[in-house]
């Protein structure tokens, strides 16, 4: 798991060839104006999902992980907490191959994802997004860039 300022994203391009396509996408001037939906990025299978939602109480959130994709999560507006853990420390539910999605059960530590920051979650990283930053729900607009492993 990586948490850093979006201004530093180019320092991570060496991790994976798909991060270059992700960097080009995140350098767009209109990120906050993008409507919800899926955006294909380049020719390497990288894509972005733009979504808007209300954060929830921690008890309503769950830990998840993915096998085929690395997640690059960028909050455009609003704030959220994201629980993080190592998958090997969790109990796993059945993996849904079609959705590249698996629920996990375990303990998490929390990071704060606010505008101007990004988090990268690799297949061994459990992550629990959409948790309230403060004492009440908050509207969030977020981009999740999916980079094929």
Helices and strands as residue ranges (DSSP letters): E 2-5, G 6-15, H 18-26, G 31-33, E 37-41, E 46-54, G 58-60, E 63-65, E 69-77, E 79-86, G 87-89, E 91-92, E 102-105, E 109-114, E 117-121, E 125-131, E 139-148
